[in-house]
Each structure stands twice: as C-alpha cells, then as structure tokens.
Amino acid sequence: MTAKVVFTLCLSGFFFSAGDGGASAIPQPLQVAVSSQLPIPASSEGLRYFPPGSRPDSPAPVPLTPAPRLNMSGASPVISDQVRGGHNLRSSGTQRYEEIPVIVNPAVERNIHYFQNVIHDRFQEWLTRFFTYKPLVEQIFVELGLPKELIYLSLVESGFNPRAYSRARASGPWQFIKSTGRMYGLKVNWYVDERRDPIKSTVAAAVHLRDLYDLFGSWPLALAAYNAGAGKISRAIEKTGTRDFWTIARTRYIRRETRQYVPKFMAAMIVATRPALFGFHAHSQSVHQYEEIPMDASIHLRTVAKETGIAFEELRRLNPELRRSVIPPDQDGYALKVPMGMAGHVEQAQSRMKTWTPPSPPQRTWYRVRRGDSLSVIAHRFGTSVRKLKTLNDLSGSLIRVGQRLRVNRHVTEVGETKWYRVRRGDSLWSIAKRFRVTVRDLKLLNNLRSSLIRAGRMLMIAS
C-alpha cells in the first residue's frame, strides 16, 4: 500500500494534497516556467488546494463539504440596501459557503504558463488595474459569505476593465449581458449602463454566483454556468448523469470555451493570490476611492470639469457607467463620483453649471417614395425645394416611382451647434475624422463607440 504524499509550497502559502501514487516533488527554485514546476496529478481528481483558513494540521486532507447555512440576525453589513425582486442582497454575517477546491491538472498548468510567459505584460496590466479595486470588491464577497477567491473571476472575464465590451454584447468588469444585468438590478438605458459600475456590478456578480452555487452545489459547476448559462449546464448534467464538472468537460455537452473557463479561472486565482511567485507584482499606484455628491440636473461632465478644475478624464474614470458623459435627469438625483476631498467644491460650483440639453435629432437624409407623392409634395414635407431635390438625386425631370429612395438632405446636417454625418459605404472613422478635421478619439467619445467599426447609414455626431 503506497503512502499518501503531501506537498507544501511554503513560499506561496498553498497547500496541496495528492492522491495515492507517485507524484513528483516540486522542484526548487521556482523561477522557471510554472507548467514544468507543478506536481503531476496522481489521480483523475488531481491535486486539491486548501485555503489557509481550512488547512489541516496533519497531512490528511480536509473533506470539502458545504458549510451549514446559518441565518443569524443582527448583522451589520456594508453593502447598501439594494434589492432584487424582494430578495435582500445583504448576507447574514455568519453565513459561509464551501471553499473553492482547485484542481491542478494539465489544463490549469497550461493556463498558468500562458499567463506567465505568453501574455505576461497584459496579465500584469490586468493585475495592476484589479488591485486598484480589490479592497472594495473583496469586501463585497466576504460580506455575502462567499469565498473571496471568486473576485479573481473578473480577471478572466475582462481584466477588471469597466469599459470592456464583448462580441456577445456583454459589458463591464463582470461581463453581464443586458437581460442578466437587469435581472440583478443593473440599469441600462440611454444615459447609464450600470454593468460598467465597478461596485454595483460586483454586487450583482456576487449574488449571481451565489444563486448559481445554490442551484448546483458546486463551485466548478457554478463557474461553468456563469460562462455558459444555468440551462446549458443543467442539460449537460442531465445528459451525462454526473455533477462532476471535470467529467462533463470530457464530453461534447458543453462548449470548448466553457471547458477552458474553469481551468483558466483556477490558473488566474493561483497566480493572482501569490503574484510575486510567478514574476508579477501586486501593487497599484492608487486605490479606487471617491466621494459622492447628489446632482439633480442633467449636466455634461465637461461642464463639471470646467467649473471645478477636476480633469474630465478623471470624472469619466470614476463614473464609467455614464454612457455619454452626461449626468442623467434622475428625479431622485444622481450620485456623481468625484475625487476624495472634492465633494464640497463641486457642491459650491453646482449652481454655476449649465444644464445640458440633448441635441435635436438629425433631419432625415433618405425618403422612400409612397403612392401619391410628387417632388413638390416631398419638398414641402421636408422644408426644401424641388430644385434641391433634383440636384441631390441627380434628376433631370420630375418623374419619380413608388418605392424609389430619394435623398432629402445632404450627408452633413447642422442642428444648432451640433453637426451630424450619415456614414456612407467605404467610410471609416479615420477618413471621416480627416474630412472634418477632428480626431478618431473625439468621434468615439461623441458617439460612444467602443471600436472603430461603423456601418453605412449610421448617423455620427461630428461636433457638439
């Protein structure tokens, strides 16, 4: 009978317990590629990780069973009174969920190697940005009784980028799609997208993860459901007859992206928990701090910057949920985030701030001819002349057909101080910016563009 081997990685604070078999020892020193350092899993389950709080005093592994759910009253949580469908987001102070068992297998090792050697600089950028928000994010997960290691899921989702936007139209550091975000109380409208709010979206993500764990009773399954959806994972469980994620991952019932999602999270967690061990640093130049000042009028952030001296980019950084850099006209007032120590200054300057009025919608550029129309009728309808219609549409006579598309305005329309442009086939942001002597960056800011992709027919604001 072979003896059970126990590996202890003292420098990192991790405790690994191998199954039966001859797993090789961890080589020292630990400066080389991680993928060649980690012990080879001794069984199909691999190596389990026990967080410091649940480390055994003896080499025998601690059984990983869900902690009993305690409902105690009298807790004084820090999270604000946000509710979703009558369900209080605040957790009881003593409720705790199962710790996350990390399986170190070849898939996890490959991801560690990828972070450390292939995208080292990018992952360092993610860590630096993440540690700016870490104190607030960690506090939310701890208050809800969840393993605080779950905060590192945001690294996999977006590198904790509040303005991240995916091809699937998921937004924010936790990459919520609109429907899921609204389900968890995140507002998405013309003015704001609270999926981009670092604090509100973190509360929503924590509650969503807690709901998924309550549904599946397993963190690997809950994490997979965060990526693929609860319905997909439920069907995979039903078809495979197992609730073990690693067994399901070897089947065709979940996508390749979901199979890699859990190992990627575990790799990110291992690296982010002890970044120095893997060649990263874990400090940030600043910690996300701010003061809030209630604003009861719709004001552009440039106006706030002009009247207070606060940098416009700093206001945008602190308020990433403002889609158009405009404070929404909220009846209850909007809590504008400003740098520490500036709330009083902003409050004093508020009376001098000019209320922002939305630009009038651009005039229609194209019109489809209907039965009974004539050039004179169309010209009267759009406040132009028959001569201009003929010039715009290169018409030699007055004959038009039902269904014909007529240009009724030029591509550039000036409304008040606002100039609009209708994108034509072959246009690019660069060519439009050059034509109107503006920068691509300004075009993106004015039109809330996250990329340089534009479609023919879209109206772009050129100047405001």
N, C-alpha and C positions, 0 to 999 in steps of 0.2 A: 504493500500500500504506500503510495507516494505521499510525501508530506506536502501540506499546503504552503506555498511560498508567498511571502508578504514583501511588497516593495514599498519603501518610503522615500519620497522625494522631498528632502528636508528644506532645500532652498526655496522651493515653490510653495510649500505648505500643503501639497496634495498628498492624499493617502490612497494608494491603490492596493487592492487585494485581488490576486489572481486565482483562478480556479485550479483544479488539480492538473498537474502536468508540469513539464519542464520549461517554464518561461525564462528567457534570458534576462540577466540583470541589466539595469540601466547603466550605460557606460558613462564615465566621468572623464573630463569635464563636459559641461553641457553647452559648448559654444558652437557645435556643428549643427547641421540640418536636423530639425526635430523628427522628420519622418524616419531617420535612421536611429533615433535615440529611444523612442518609446518602446516599452516591452511588447513582444509579440503576444497577442491574446492567446491564453491557454485553453480556451473553450469557445463555443459559439457565442456565449454571452459576453466574452471579452473581459475587460477589467473594469470594476466598478469604482467610482470615485465617491468618497465620503467627505462632505464639507467639514471644516474644523469642528463645528459645534456637535457633530454626531460621530466623531472619530471614536473607535473602540480603544479601550486601554490595553486590550490584548490583541493578538494577531487575528482573532476570529472576526469575520465580517459582521457588521450590524445589519439585521434584517430590515429591508426597506419596505415598511408597511405604512399606509397613510396614517397620519396622526389623527387622534379623535377630534371631532369638530366640537369646540366648546363655544357656547353662546353666553357670553358674560356681559352684563350691563355695566354702565358706569365708565366706559372707555372714553378717552378724550382725544380723538383722532385729529390729525392736522388737515386732512383733505376737506375742502369746502363742501357745503350741502348740495352737491349735485345728485340728482335722482334720475333714474331711467325707468319709466313705466311703473312708478311707485316703489321700485327697488332701491333702497338706500345704498349708495356706493361706499359708504363707510363700513369698515370691518370692525368686528369686536376686537378688543385689544389682545386677546389671548388666542384667537383662532389661528392655527398654523396648518399649512399644507405640507405634503410629503416633499422631502428634499429631492433634488434632481440627480438621478443616477447617471453618470456619464460613462458611456461605453467607448473605450478606446480601441477602435478597430482600424483596419486599413483605410476605410473611408474618412475617418476622423483625422488620421495621420496625414493623408493626402491634403486635406484642407488646411491643417496646421502648416504643412510645408508650403502650400500655396500662399497663405498669408505672410509667412516669414520670408520667403525667398522670391516669389513671383510678383506680388503686389505690395512689397514691404512699405514703400513710401505712401501708397494710397491707404493702406491699413493704418499707418501711423497718423495720417490726416484724420481718419475716422476716429481713432482713439483720442486725439487731441480735442476734436470737436465734442466727442461724447463726454469727456471728463469735465467739460465746461458745465454740462447739465447734470452730471452724475449725482451730486448731493440731493437735488430735488427729486430726481427720478427714483433713486434708491429709497428715499423716504416714503414715496407713494406705495411701492411694492411691499415694504416692510409693514406699513400701516394696514394694508389689506391682507396681511398674513401670508404672503406669497414668498417663495424663495427669491432672495434679492438677485441671485444669478440670472434670473429671467430678464433683467434690464439689458443684458448683452444681446438679446434678440434684436434690438434696434440697430446694432452694428450690421447684422446680416441683412436686415430689411433696407436700410438706407444710409448706413454710416452716420446715423442720427443727424440727417440733413432735413431741417424743417421744410425746405422747398423742394424736396425730392418728388418726382412725378414719374410714374411708370407707364409703359405702353398699355397696361390694363386699366389706366386712369386711377390708379391708387396714389394717394398723396400723403405727404408728411413723413415724420420720422418713423411712424409705425405703419405706414403704407395702408391706410384704410381706403376702401372703395366707398363711394358716396352712400350706398344703402347701408353698409355695416356701420359707417361712421354715424349716420343719423340714428340708427338703432341704439347706439350708445351715447346719444345726446349731443353729438357734434353738429353744429350748424354749418350748412354750406349754402351760400346764396351769392348774389352779385357782389356784395361788399366783402364778406368774410368767408374763410374756409378754415374752420376750427380744427380740421385734421392736421393743419400746419402749426397749431399752437403746441409748443413742447410740453406744457403741463396738462392741458385738457386732453390732448391725445394720449398722453401716458396714462392718465386715469382710465380712459376708455379702453386702452390696450390691456391694462392690468385686470380690469373687470371682465373683459372678453376672454382673456386667458384663464381666469378663474372659472368662468362659465364653462369653458371647454374642458377644463380638468374635472369639474363636477359631472360633466357628461360622459367622459371616457375613463376617468380614474387613473390616468397615466400621463405623465408629462411628455414622453415622446409622441404619444398619440395626440395630445392636446396641441403640441407644437406643429405636428403634421397637419392638423385640422386648421390651425391658424393660417397655414400656407394654402391648403387645397380646399378648405371648407369642411364643415362638420358632416354634411351629407355625403361627400365623397369618401371620407374616412369610415363613416358608418356602413356604407355599402361594401367597402373593402373588408371590413371586419366580418360582415355577414357572409361574403363570398369565400373568404379564407377560413372562417371558423376559428380564428385566433385573435386575441387582443394584444399580441406582441408586435410592436412596430417593426422590429428587425426581421421578423418572419414575413410580415406583409410587404416589407421593402424588397424582398426577393421575388415578389410576384409581379404580374402585369396590371394589378388592380389600382395602382397609384402611379402618377407620372414620374418621370425621371427627376424633374425639378423637386418634387416632394421627397423622393428617396434621398436626395442630396441635402435637403433642407435641414434635417435634424443633425446629421454629422457636421454640417457647416456651422450650425449654432454651437454645438459642443466644442468644436475647434476654436471658435471665436471666444467662447467662455473661458476655455483653458488659457488662451493667450492673454485675454484682457484681465483675467484675475491676477496673473503674475507677469505683466508685460516685460519687465526687465530681464526675466529669464530667457525670453525669446528675442531679445535685441530691440525692444521698444521702450519708450519712456511714457509714463502715465500721468504727466502733469500738464496742466493747461495754463495759459497765460492769464486767464480770467475765469471767474466763476459766474454763472448766469444769475445775476441779481438785478432787481429793478424795483421801482415804486410805481404804484398805480394812481392815476388821477381820473376821476369821472368827467367825461366830456359829453355834454348834452346836445351838441350841434355837429353837423357834418362838416368836417374841416380836413383839408388836404395836409398830409404830413410835411410837405414843403412849406406850408404856411406856419405850422408849428415850429419847424426848424428856423425859419426866418425870424419869428418873433421871440424865440427863446435862446437861439445860439446853439442848440443841440444839433449835431450833424444829422442830416437827412438819412444817411446810410445807417447810422446807429438806431434811429427810430424804426427804420424798416427791419433791422435785425431783431429788435426787441418785440416787434409786432408782425411776425411773418404771416399771421392769419389774415391780415388786411390785403385783399387781392389786388386792389387798385390804389394802395397807399392813401386811402380816404377813410376817415372815421365814419362809420355808418350812422344814419339818423335814427338811433335807437330811442324809443320812448323812455326806457328805464336808464338811459345813459350808457356810454361805452367806457370801460376801464382801460384807458390808454397807459401802456407801459413806458416808463421813462427811466433814464439812468438814476442811480441812487443819489439822493440829495437834491433832485431837480423838481420834485413834485410841487413844492411851494412856488418856485419860479414859474412853472407852467401855469399854475392856477392864477397867479397875478397877471400873466400875459394873455390869459384866455379871452378877456373882454376885447382885446385888440385884434383877435384873429378873425379874418374874413370867412364867412360861411361859404363852403364850396357848393356850387350848383352844377349838376351834371350837364355836359354839352348836349345840345339838341341832336337828335338822331340825324344822320346824314340823309340828304334827299335821295330818292330812288334814282338809280342810274339806268336801269333797264325796265322796259314795259312790254308785256305781251299783248298784242292787238286782239281785241274782242269784237264780237259781232256788233255792228252799228257804229264802230269807231271810224273816225277820219282824222287826218292830220290836224285839222283845226280844233276838233274836239279834244284830242290828246294834248295839243299845245296849250289850250285853255286850262285843262286839268292840272298841268304841271307848271303853269306860270311862265311859259316860254312862247316862242313864235314858230310859225310853220317854217319860216326860212331857217331858223336854227335847227329844227328837227331834220330838215333836208340836208343841211350841212353836216350834222353829227352822224347821219346814217347814209351819207353819200347817195341821196335820192335825186334823180333828175326830174321826176314827176310827183304827182300827189297820190298815186295808186299804192295802196297797202293791202295786205291779205290777213285774214283771221289767223291767229297763231304766230304771226311774224313778230320777232323781237326787235324793238326799237330802242335805241339809246336816247334817253330823255335828259341826261345831264352829262357833263364832262366827268372824266375819271377823278379829278380833284375837285372837291366841294368845300367851300369855306362857309362855316356856320358860326357867326360871331367871331371869336378868336380861335376857333378850332378848325383845323384843316383835315379832311379825310381823303383817303385814296382807295379806289377799288382795285384789288390785285388782278392783274391780267396774266394770261398764260405766258410762261417764260420769265416772269418776275422772280426776284429773290430779295431777301431783306437787304443784302449788300447793294444791289442795283437801285432799290427804292431809296435807301439811305443816301447813296451818292447823288441820285437825281434831285432830292430835296435838301441836300446839304445838312443832313443830320447824321447821327451815329447809329449803328445797329443796336447798340446797348440802349439808346434812348427809345428806339422803336419797340424794343422788347418791353421796357418799363411801361411805356404808354399803353401798350396793348396786352399786357400781362402774358407775354409769350415766354414759355419755358425752353423752347428750342427755336431753331431758325426755319422750321418747316412752316410754310404758308400755302394756302390753297387759292386757286383762281376764283375770283368772285368775292373774296373776303374783304370787308372794309377795314382799313388800317387808319388809326389816328396818327397823323404826321406831326402835329404840333398842338399844344394846348396852352 
